[in-house]
Amino acid sequence: MVNIKEELWGVIVNPHAGKRRLGKDWSNVYKVFKQANIKFSEQLTAYPGHATEIVQTMLDKGFRHFFIVGGDGTLNEVVNGIYKSDIPDKHEVVVALIPLGTGNDWARFWGITRDNYKVISDQLLIRKCQPVDIGKITYTDNDTGERNTQYFINQVGLGFDALVVKQTNRLKSILGGSAWSYTLSIIMSVFLYKSTMMKVYDNSKSLYDNIFSIAIGNGCYSGGGLKQTPDAVPTDGVFHVSVIKKPKFFQIFKGLKLFFQEEITKLNFVETFVCPKITIEASEKILCERDGLPIHGHSPFVVEIIPNSLKMLKL
């Protein structure tokens, strides 16, 4: 049996996440680790992409267990740190999360809240880990023209979805980490975004149309609790994809209603795919994001699932 007190835990803390209650939240987690006599090394992120660098350094030092105090973006950086590393046992890496971000959509699926720090020591001892899938997206870099790959754990969004993320990140500087940032961004973006001709296809189905938005879900939540891909489960080895074709003006209001009611797939201008791999080709450059972080690239976008990629500690 593994002795939890002999394991090394890397703790990555994002002081800029969400509503920035870092002092109190990190203090609570720190006390739990200390009281349980768990070996850990903590480090605060200082800039975008820093968590990826921290994780890779820790992996080189033998760490295979990571505890994240932050949001979806921080978790995304950790996943990229693991899967861009040279270690052979990536699928054995254990990840745990206390959500402090704006949306916290990955944590929401698992019912994890910031108060789950109270059961950390018990769960570390019980060691109830769930193998989870992640995704990878390959695209053409806007600056170099070369093909590039990023990894994600929750969702990829293109078109309108990515514009909402862009607007939300701007509003955070005004509203902080409030979930209202997402709602306001949705209402603003729905009248700003212009649809684009795209080809969307997997190995059994193809769609060529004027596309408004695409959500590719490993998890079901995005945008701080909205369900664009309501049937997505990050343990089934496939993506659930919602493709919104260009809506007519009168359809926008009904669409927004069902969007907030988590019934978007009931709209007759929404097409769905269920697949382990999907490709998007666009007639012009379109916005793209993964786990709330921008992708600076253009099509073709190839999105693939990697089953049983990590072990997630269920708090």
C-alpha positions in Angstrom: 0.0 0.0 0.0 1.2 3.5 -0.9 2.2 5.6 2.1 0.7 9.0 1.5 3.3 10.6 3.8 6.1 9.4 1.6 4.7 11.0 -1.5 5.8 14.4 -2.9 2.9 16.8 -3.7 3.5 19.8 -5.8 1.1 22.6 -4.9 0.5 25.3 -7.5 -1.3 28.4 -6.3 -2.6 31.1 -8.7 -2.9 34.4 -6.7 -4.7 36.0 -9.6 -7.5 33.5 -9.9 -11.2 34.4 -9.7 -12.2 36.6 -6.8 -8.7 36.5 -5.3 -9.5 35.2 -1.8 -6.1 33.7 -2.0 -5.0 34.5 1.5 -7.8 32.7 3.4 -8.1 29.8 0.9 -4.4 29.0 0.6 -4.0 29.3 4.4 -6.7 26.7 4.9 -5.2 24.3 2.4 -1.7 24.9 3.9 -2.9 24.0 7.4 -4.5 20.8 6.2 -1.3 19.6 4.5 0.8 20.5 7.5 -1.5 18.8 10.0 -1.6 15.6 7.9 2.3 15.6 7.7 2.1 15.5 4.0 5.3 16.3 2.1 4.7 19.2 -0.3 6.3 22.0 -2.1 4.2 25.1 -3.0 4.8 27.7 -5.6 2.8 30.8 -6.7 2.3 31.5 -10.3 3.5 34.9 -11.5 2.5 35.2 -15.1 0.4 33.4 -17.8 2.0 30.0 -18.6 3.9 29.9 -15.4 2.0 26.9 -14.0 3.2 24.9 -17.1 6.8 25.7 -16.3 6.4 25.0 -12.6 4.9 21.5 -13.3 7.6 20.5 -15.8 10.3 21.5 -13.3 8.6 19.5 -10.5 8.1 16.5 -12.8 11.9 16.5 -13.5 12.4 16.4 -9.7 10.2 13.3 -9.4 6.8 14.8 -8.4 3.8 12.9 -9.7 1.1 14.4 -7.5 -0.2 17.9 -8.0 -2.6 20.0 -6.0 -4.0 23.1 -7.7 -5.4 26.2 -6.0 -6.8 28.1 -8.8 -9.3 28.0 -11.7 -9.9 26.3 -15.0 -7.0 28.2 -16.7 -4.5 27.2 -14.0 -5.6 23.6 -14.4 -5.2 23.8 -18.1 -1.6 25.0 -17.7 -0.9 22.1 -15.4 -2.3 19.6 -17.9 -0.1 21.2 -20.6 2.9 21.0 -18.3 2.3 17.2 -17.8 1.5 16.4 -21.5 4.3 18.5 -23.0 6.9 16.8 -20.7 9.1 13.8 -21.5 8.0 11.6 -18.6 6.7 8.2 -19.8 4.1 7.7 -17.1 1.9 10.7 -17.8 -1.3 8.7 -17.2 -0.2 7.9 -13.7 0.0 11.6 -12.6 -2.5 12.5 -9.9 -4.2 15.9 -9.9 -6.4 17.5 -7.3 -8.1 20.9 -7.4 -9.6 23.6 -5.1 -11.4 25.9 -7.4 -10.8 29.6 -7.1 -11.4 30.8 -10.7 -14.2 32.7 -12.4 -16.0 29.8 -14.0 -14.8 26.7 -12.2 -16.5 24.5 -14.7 -14.4 21.5 -14.4 -14.8 21.5 -10.6 -18.6 22.1 -11.0 -19.0 18.8 -12.9 -17.4 16.9 -9.9 -19.2 18.8 -7.2 -16.0 20.3 -5.9 -16.2 23.7 -4.1 -13.6 25.9 -2.4 -14.8 24.4 0.9 -13.6 21.0 0.0 -10.3 21.7 1.6 -11.9 20.5 4.8 -11.8 16.9 3.5 -8.4 17.0 1.8 -6.5 14.9 4.3 -9.2 12.2 4.4 -9.4 12.0 0.6 -5.6 11.9 0.3 -5.6 8.9 2.6 -8.6 7.2 1.0 -7.0 7.8 -2.4 -10.2 7.7 -4.5 -8.9 8.6 -7.9 -10.8 8.7 -11.1 -9.1 8.2 -14.5 -10.2 11.1 -16.8 -9.8 11.9 -20.5 -8.2 15.0 -21.8 -8.2 16.5 -25.3 -5.6 17.9 -27.6 -6.1 20.5 -30.3 -3.8 21.0 -33.3 -3.9 24.1 -35.4 -1.7 26.5 -37.5 0.1 29.1 -35.5 -0.8 32.6 -36.5 2.8 33.9 -36.2 5.0 31.0 -37.4 2.6 29.3 -39.8 3.7 26.0 -38.2 1.4 23.3 -36.8 1.1 23.6 -33.0 -0.6 21.5 -30.3 -2.3 22.5 -27.0 -4.0 20.3 -24.5 -7.2 20.9 -22.6 -9.3 19.2 -20.0 -12.8 20.7 -20.2 -13.8 22.3 -23.4 -12.7 23.9 -26.7 -14.8 26.7 -28.2 -14.7 28.4 -31.6 -16.5 31.4 -33.0 -19.0 33.1 -30.7 -18.0 30.9 -27.8 -14.4 32.2 -28.1 -15.5 35.8 -28.4 -17.4 35.4 -25.2 -14.2 34.2 -23.5 -12.3 37.1 -24.9 -14.9 39.6 -23.7 -15.1 38.0 -20.3 -11.3 38.3 -19.8 -11.6 42.0 -20.6 -14.5 42.4 -18.1 -12.7 40.7 -15.3 -10.5 43.8 -14.9 -13.7 45.7 -14.2 -16.0 43.2 -12.5 -13.3 41.0 -11.0 -14.0 37.2 -11.0 -17.7 37.5 -10.9 -19.7 34.9 -12.9 -21.7 37.9 -14.1 -18.8 38.6 -16.4 -19.8 35.6 -18.5 -23.5 36.5 -18.6 -22.8 40.1 -19.7 -20.2 38.9 -22.3 -22.8 36.5 -23.8 -25.4 39.2 -24.2 -22.8 41.6 -25.7 -21.2 39.0 -28.0 -24.4 37.6 -29.5 -25.0 40.9 -31.3 -21.3 41.5 -32.2 -20.2 38.1 -33.7 -20.6 37.4 -37.4 -21.0 33.8 -38.5 -18.3 32.2 -40.7 -18.5 29.4 -43.4 -17.0 26.3 -41.8 -16.7 22.6 -42.6 -17.0 20.4 -39.5 -16.5 16.7 -39.8 -15.6 13.4 -38.0 -15.2 10.0 -39.5 -18.9 9.5 -40.1 -20.6 12.9 -40.5 -19.8 16.2 -42.3 -21.4 19.6 -42.1 -20.6 22.6 -44.3 -22.6 25.7 -43.3 -22.5 29.3 -42.0 -21.5 28.6 -38.4 -22.1 30.8 -35.4 -20.4 28.8 -32.6 -18.9 25.5 -31.8 -18.5 23.9 -28.4 -16.4 20.7 -28.1 -17.0 19.2 -24.7 -15.0 16.8 -22.6 -16.9 18.1 -19.7 -20.5 19.4 -19.9 -20.1 22.9 -18.2 -18.7 26.1 -19.6 -19.1 29.8 -19.0 -19.5 29.5 -15.3 -22.2 26.8 -15.2 -23.8 26.8 -18.7 -24.3 23.5 -20.5 -23.4 23.9 -24.1 -22.6 20.1 -24.3 -25.1 18.8 -21.7 -24.3 15.1 -22.3 -20.5 15.3 -22.1 -18.8 13.1 -19.5 -15.0 13.2 -19.2 -14.6 9.5 -18.7 -16.3 8.0 -21.8 -13.6 8.4 -24.4 -15.6 10.8 -26.7 -16.4 14.4 -27.2 -19.9 15.8 -27.3 -20.0 18.7 -29.8 -22.6 21.4 -30.3 -22.5 23.3 -33.6 -24.7 26.4 -33.8 -25.5 27.4 -37.3 -26.2 31.1 -38.1 -29.4 32.0 -36.4 -32.1 34.3 -37.8 -32.7 37.4 -35.8 -35.9 36.1 -34.3 -34.2 32.9 -33.3 -31.5 34.7 -31.2 -33.9 35.4 -28.3 -35.3 31.8 -28.2 -31.7 30.6 -28.5 -30.5 32.7 -25.5 -33.4 31.4 -23.4 -32.6 27.8 -24.1 -28.9 28.5 -23.8 -29.4 29.7 -20.2 -31.9 26.8 -19.5 -29.2 24.3 -20.5 -31.4 23.0 -23.4 -29.4 24.4 -26.4 -29.4 21.1 -28.2 -33.2 21.3 -28.7 -32.7 24.2 -31.1 -33.4 23.2 -34.8 -30.3 25.2 -35.9 -27.9 23.2 -33.6 -26.2 20.1 -34.9 -24.5 17.6 -32.6 -21.6 15.2 -33.0 -20.4 12.5 -30.6 -16.8 11.4 -31.6 -13.2 10.9 -30.4 -11.9 13.2 -33.1 -13.3 16.2 -35.0 -11.9 18.6 -37.6 -12.9 22.2 -38.3 -11.9 24.1 -41.4 -12.9 27.8 -41.8 -13.0 30.1 -44.8 -11.3 32.8 -42.7 -9.6 33.2 -39.3 -11.9 32.5 -36.4 -11.4 32.9 -32.6 -10.7 29.8 -30.7 -10.2 29.0 -27.0 -9.5 26.1 -24.7 -10.5 26.0 -21.0 -11.0 29.8 -21.2 -7.6 30.5 -22.6 -7.1 31.9 -26.1 -5.5 30.0 -28.9 -3.6 32.2 -31.3 -4.0 30.1 -34.4 -6.2 29.2 -37.4 -7.7 26.3 -39.2 -7.6 23.5 -39.8 -8.3 22.7 -36.1 -8.0 19.0 -35.3 -9.4 18.1 -31.9 -8.7 14.6 -30.5 -9.5 12.8 -27.2 -6.8 11.1 -25.1 -8.6 8.5 -23.0 -7.7 7.8 -19.4 -4.9 10.5 -19.5 -4.7 11.5 -15.8 -5.9 10.5 -12.4 -8.1 13.0 -10.6 -8.4 12.9 -6.9 -12.1 13.2 -6.0 -12.4 15.6 -3.1 
